[in-house]
Amino acid sequence: AKEATQTEKKYVTEITTLKEYKDAIAKGPVVLDCYASWCGPCLQLAPKLEKLAAEYPSVTFLKFDVDEHEDEVEDDDLMDEIQGLPTLIFYKDGKMVDKGGANIDKLNEKAASHFGETAEITIEDLPSGAAAAPVDKEKEEGGEEE
C-alpha cells in the first residue's frame, strides 16, 4: 500500500547532462549536489538539502549522479572539483564561489553567505578545522582582535 497519495514538491532537480548544468549556472545562482546512489552520506543529506532548497526559492538546486553519468563529465572541469561524495558546489554569476560536503549546518552557512541578504558568514568565519581540508589562511590573516 502506498502511504502518500499526493506528491511533495521537490526543490532539488535531478539533471543528467552537462548541458543542463551549464545552462542552469548561466541563468542564475545554483547549488549543484554531486552524488552517487551508493553513497550513504549522500542519501542522508538528500532530505535535508530539500529543506535547505525550500528556504532559497531564488536559487536553483540541482543534483547530479556523477557515478551514473561518469562518461558525461569525465572530460569536464567539474570532475576536478569533486574530491569526495557528496560534493556541493555553489555558483553565482556563472562562476564557482564555494563548495562543501555532507555537513548541512556548514552548507546552510555557505548558502546564507552567498545567497542570503543579511548573512555575512564566510568560509574564513568558520571555526578552525571546520573546513573539509585544513586551512592555514586564518593564521596568516592575524587571528582574533582583543
Secondary structure, DSSP 8 states (H G I E B T S, - for coil): --S-SS-----EEEE-SHHHHHHHHHHS-EEEEEE-TT-HHHHHHHHHHHHHHHH-TTSEEEEEETTTTHHHHTTSGGGGG-SSSSEEEEEETTEEEEEE-S-HHHHHHHHHHHH-SS----GGGS-TT-SSS---HHHHTT----
